[in-house]
Structure formats: structure tokens, C-alpha cells
Amino acid sequence: MGTGLSPRCPMLCGGLLCSSSALLQAFAATVLRLIAASLALLALCGELSANEILRGEYLARAADCVGCHTSNPSRLFAGGYRVPTPFGDVYSTNITPDHDTGIGRYSEDEFVRAVREGVRRDGTNLYPAMPYDSFARMSREEVLAIRTYLLAQTPIIQPRPRNTLPFPFNQRWALGLWKLANYRPGSFTLDRSRSEAWNRGAYLVDVLGHCGACHTPRNVTFGEDDDHKLAGGAAGIWQAFNITGDKTAGIGGWSDDELFRFLKTGAAAGKAYASGPMAETVMNSLQHLSDDDIRAIVAYLRDVPPRSGAEQQPRFSWSGTITASAAEPSNVAQASTNMAGHLYGSLCSGCHGFDGSGSPDSSYVTLTHNSTLGAATPENVVMAILTGVKAGDVAGRKSMAAFADWLDDGQVASLANYVTARFGNPELSVTAADVHQMRAGSTTEQTIILLAAQALVIIGAGLSLGLLLLIAVRLRLVPRLSYFTSAHRDTP
């Protein structure tokens, strides 16, 4: 019985099926190639993003972002770190990706403006405790790399504490005047006459590492005094020493290897041991830099013009030749000698030794040939006793406990005078009143600066107001006088 199909139909259908199968295979192959290409592109983007995050992390380390933007080590970058200034305390901001208390809502342009120009997202000026006067010469690409790294961190909700600044320093509009006097935007320019290492060191010291923020004294407008670059400044109460090439006041008597070791580990035997903010900088920043970058910093510092200071001999040269059997130096009152000796024996000798020699493995520092005890001013000795030293176990160096809650002002003064007399500069002397002021967050010099600045501002505001009133009065009187004179001439 016939089927009604042409004898060719099976062949035609088979051909169509084969053709369709080939097309499906070709389509599937194309789709697979597109998927493979997409996956490869995603992997490349992920790799580029990962590289950008790593680059941003290194730059953030070099800029010590974590040091100033972390008050609690378990909440990195959440802000709240207290930055003491001569005018009061400024608290750092949250720079985690949190949208409400952090930088989560900052666009690229807004973030770059904040870092390089010191302007918040809402358009108000940041206090120069944020060293945007140094960061101004960072490239946009590097700032955005830091942003990429920060946005990859865990968001943390933590509002910033209120700054404690007296009037008129709590008026942010006045920061515009400070910027006019001290802020210089621009870009970092290579010095073609210098080596690559020197230029890299210049960038790390002057821009990214903002060393001058602490190590350069301030001028009358409280900007960095470029005429005394790196000749010594302050970080709150702590004194940031002279790091110019001067052989007495600076680091001219250091070898390159000693300077390298100090920057990398915070310790250079026979010269200095980092304490205070410098120890934290080593812990949070410098130890993480490459050896080449540390050597670049050394190369640049070697070329900084030497500036003399108040030191009569190098800070590290004091050897502690005065022994316990010798007559008491003038800076240790006889009445407090027994107390000071007991305090040293019970609190300090276990780590530093009765002779101040430290531990054999250098995990506990020697007190002789120590720049802190041989300085021309006692602030760092007192602050080390009060707040301790955060060494972070860098290169095996142990941290030092804080004794602020254990000792009263008189005991701290006696202990400070004792250790400087025994192991450092015996000409140093500190009183209980000095310690009390440092404990409160200021020094006599800073108090005088604050009062003088307030007086100048008040006087300047008064003179400006008087001048404006005088101008206003004259502007009102001139038309009246003109009218009176005109009316008088028209009178018959």
C-alpha cells in the first residue's frame, strides 16, 4: 500500500537533520568560545582589580593611613584616633566603606579632592591634621588606588567623635585663610639631575610619607617652615627629632646602615630606639616598605641641608658614665633619690637592667646611647613613661607598658630625672607641674602659643570690625554732608 511520500523524502529529511546538527554544533562551539572569552576577561579584570588593591594597600601603608585612622586595632580604618594639636584635639574620620559614617558615598572625584585638597564631600575644609598639604602632589591614579583598597575593606559603622577645639579654631571657615598661606597644589616633579633612588626618596619623604608634618617646625601661620625643613618639630607632646644632616643635632653622625635599620625596625643600636608616634609609624608603615624604598629614603635624607639645634653634643653620645655610687646629679633632688631608685628598680630594671644595658637579644632596649634620654628636652622621656611604647614586636622588639595610671606626677618626674641623670643627659630636668601639663595634653610652650594665637585672632577680629564700622559710618555721613552743603549754598 502506498505511503504518499516521495522516495527522496527520507534522504532530504536526513540531510536537513544533519545540517541542523552541524549548525547546532557550530552555535554551541561559538557560545562556548564566548563564555570562555568572557571568563578569561572576568579573570583578567579580577586580576587587575586584585593588583590595584595590592597597589593601594602598599600606598596606604607608605602614607600610614592605618596609623591615623585607627583608634581600635580590631576596627581598622574606622577613625576616632585622637590627633593632639596646639589648639586642641582633632579626631580622625572613618575611612571604611560604610555609607553613613565612612567613605562609601564618596565618588572618585570627591575622594581625590578630600585627599589632595582637604575638602570633605559636603564642601567644608578638613583640618590640616590630615596632611593634604603634602598629599597635594600625589597623582590621581595613586589616590584612586588607595580608594580601591579602602573600598575592599569591611564597612564599619563608627561616627567620628567631636573635635575639642576652642573658639576661634573650631570655625572651619577660617581654614580657608590657612590654606591661602600654606597650601600649594601641584604635582611631584622629578629632578633629572638626581638619581632614581633620590627622586623616589624625595617622593616618599615629602609627599606620601609626609615626614615634614612632624619633623619640620611650624611658622607663624602654623604651616611647615620650609626654611628649616626636617629640622625637628612636634607630634602632640612628643618631639620629632631633627633628621637633617647636621652631625650634632641631626643624623649626620649615623651610617647609612644604621639609618636603614632604624627606619625598617625602629632600632639602631648605639643610636636610637623609636618611641611614641615614630614607633607606631615603623609598626604600621615603614616596616612594610620594600628595602629599595627604605634605601631611597636614606639617599634623600642624606642630601637634606643640615640645620643646627639646641643640642651641645649628639643625642646618642650620652653613655651613662654616672654610676649609682656617684654623687647625685643636680636634676635629682636628694629627697626623691630613694623613691626614684626604688621606682626604677621595681618597674624598669627587669627589662632594661640595673645598669641600663637592656636585654642581650635587644628585645628590651638599652638606655645608654639612646637618643630619647640624650635629647635637649624631656618630653619624650616623660611621655614614654606615661603612655608606654608600642613597638609591635617589630624585629623582636618588645613594647613598653604605660605607667600613667600607676604613678602620680611627682613619681613620674622623679623617675624621668633619675633615668636621664643615670643614662642620658644629666642637664635635663622636669617638675611634677611639667608632668601634670603633659598628662593633660599640652606643654607650657603650646599653652603660650594657644593663648597668643587666640589673642591675635581676637585683636584682629576687633580691628576688622572697627574698620568696617568706620567705613559704614563714613559712607552714611558723606551723602548727608553733601546734602547739607548743597542746601546751604541754595539758601539766599
C-alpha positions, 0 to 999 in steps of 0.5 A, spaced: 500 500 500 502 506 498 505 511 503 504 518 499 511 520 500 516 521 495 522 516 495 527 522 496 523 524 502 527 520 507 534 522 504 532 530 504 529 529 511 536 526 513 540 531 510 536 537 513 537 533 520 544 533 519 545 540 517 541 542 523 546 538 527 552 541 524 549 548 525 547 546 532 554 544 533 557 550 530 552 555 535 554 551 541 562 551 539 561 559 538 557 560 545 562 556 548 568 560 545 564 566 548 563 564 555 570 562 555 572 569 552 568 572 557 571 568 563 578 569 561 576 577 561 572 576 568 579 573 570 583 578 567 579 584 570 579 580 577 586 580 576 587 587 575 582 589 580 586 584 585 593 588 583 590 595 584 588 593 591 595 590 592 597 597 589 593 601 594 594 597 600 602 598 599 600 606 598 596 606 604 601 603 608 607 608 605 602 614 607 600 610 614 593 611 613 592 605 618 596 609 623 591 615 623 585 612 622 585 607 627 583 608 634 581 600 635 586 595 632 580 590 631 576 596 627 581 598 622 580 604 618 574 606 622 577 613 625 576 616 632 584 616 633 585 622 637 590 627 633 593 632 639 594 639 636 596 646 639 589 648 639 586 642 641 584 635 639 582 633 632 579 626 631 580 622 625 574 620 620 572 613 618 575 611 612 571 604 611 566 603 606 560 604 610 555 609 607 553 613 613 559 614 617 565 612 612 567 613 605 562 609 601 558 615 598 564 618 596 565 618 588 572 618 585 572 625 584 570 627 591 575 622 594 581 625 590 579 632 592 578 630 600 585 627 599 589 632 595 585 638 597 582 637 604 575 638 602 570 633 605 564 631 600 559 636 603 564 642 601 567 644 608 575 644 609 578 638 613 583 640 618 590 640 616 591 634 621 590 630 615 596 632 611 593 634 604 598 639 604 603 634 602 598 629 599 597 635 594 602 632 589 600 625 589 597 623 582 590 621 581 591 614 579 595 613 586 589 616 590 584 612 586 588 606 588 588 607 595 580 608 594 580 601 591 583 598 597 579 602 602 573 600 598 575 592 599 575 593 606 569 591 611 564 597 612 564 599 619 559 603 622 563 608 627 561 616 627 567 620 628 567 623 635 567 631 636 573 635 635 575 639 642 577 645 639 576 652 642 573 658 639 576 661 634 579 654 631 573 650 631 570 655 625 572 651 619 571 657 615 577 660 617 581 654 614 580 657 608 585 663 610 590 657 612 590 654 606 591 661 602 598 661 606 600 654 606 597 650 601 600 649 594 597 644 589 601 641 584 604 635 582 611 631 584 616 633 579 622 629 578 629 632 578 633 629 572 639 631 575 638 626 581 638 619 581 632 614 581 633 612 588 633 620 590 627 622 586 623 616 589 626 618 596 624 625 595 617 622 593 616 618 599 619 623 604 615 629 602 609 627 599 606 620 601 610 619 607 609 626 609 615 626 614 615 634 614 608 634 618 612 632 624 619 633 623 619 640 620 617 646 625 611 650 624 611 658 622 607 663 624 601 661 620 602 654 623 604 651 616 611 647 615 617 652 615 620 650 609 626 654 611 628 649 616 625 643 613 626 636 617 629 640 622 625 637 628 618 639 630 612 636 634 607 630 634 602 632 640 607 632 646 612 628 643 618 631 639 620 629 632 627 629 632 631 633 627 633 628 621 637 633 617 644 632 616 647 636 621 652 631 625 650 634 632 643 635 632 641 631 626 643 624 623 649 626 620 653 622 625 649 615 623 651 610 617 647 609 612 646 602 615 644 604 621 639 609 618 636 603 614 635 599 620 632 604 624 627 606 619 625 598 617 625 596 625 625 602 629 632 600 632 639 602 631 643 600 636 648 605 639 643 610 636 636 610 637 630 606 639 623 609 636 618 611 641 611 614 641 608 616 634 615 614 630 614 607 633 607 606 631 609 609 624 615 603 623 609 598 626 604 600 621 608 603 615 615 603 614 616 596 616 612 594 610 616 598 605 620 594 600 628 595 602 629 599 595 624 604 598 627 604 605 634 605 601 631 611 597 629 614 603 636 614 606 639 617 599 634 623 600 635 624 607 642 624 606 642 630 601 637 634 606 641 641 608 643 640 615 640 645 620 643 646 627 639 645 634 639 646 641 643 640 642 651 641 645 653 634 643 649 628 639 643 625 642 646 618 642 653 620 645 650 620 652 653 613 655 651 613 662 658 614 665 654 616 672 654 610 676 649 609 682 655 610 687 656 617 684 654 623 687 647 625 685 646 629 679 643 636 680 636 634 676 635 629 682 633 632 688 636 628 694 629 627 697 626 623 691 633 619 690 630 613 694 623 613 691 626 614 684 631 608 685 626 604 688 621 606 682 626 604 677 628 598 680 621 595 681 618 597 674 624 598 669 630 594 671 627 587 669 627 589 662 632 594 661 637 592 667 640 595 673 645 598 669 641 600 663 644 595 658 637 592 656 636 585 654 642 581 650 637 579 644 635 587 644 628 585 645 628 590 651 632 596 649 638 599 652 638 606 655 645 608 654 646 611 647 639 612 646 637 618 643 630 619 647 634 620 654 640 624 650 635 629 647 635 637 649 628 636 652 624 631 656 618 630 653 619 624 650 622 621 656 616 623 660 611 621 655 614 614 654 613 613 661 606 615 661 603 612 655 608 606 654 611 604 647 608 600 642 613 597 638 609 591 635 614 586 636 617 589 630 624 585 629 623 582 636 622 588 639 618 588 645 613 594 647 613 598 653 607 598 658 604 605 660 605 607 667 600 613 667 595 610 671 600 607 676 604 613 678 602 620 680 606 626 677 611 627 682 613 619 681 613 620 674 618 626 674 622 623 679 623 617 675 624 621 668 630 625 672 633 619 675 633 615 668 636 621 664 641 623 670 643 615 670 643 614 662 642 620 658 643 627 659 644 629 666 642 637 664 635 635 663 630 636 668 622 636 669 617 638 675 611 634 677 607 641 674 611 639 667 608 632 668 601 634 670 601 639 663 603 633 659 598 628 662 593 633 660 595 634 653 599 640 652 606 643 654 607 650 657 610 652 650 603 650 646 599 653 652 603 660 650 602 659 643 594 657 644 593 663 648 597 668 643 594 665 637 587 666 640 589 673 642 591 675 635 585 672 632 581 676 637 585 683 636 584 682 629 577 680 629 576 687 633 580 691 628 576 688 622 570 690 625 572 697 627 574 698 620 568 696 617 564 700 622 568 706 620 567 705 613 559 704 614 559 710 618 563 714 613 559 712 607 552 714 611 555 721 613 558 723 606 551 723 602 548 727 608 554 732 608 553 733 601 546 734 602 547 739 607 552 743 603 548 743 597 542 746 601 546 751 604 549 754 598 541 754 595 539 758 601 539 766 599 
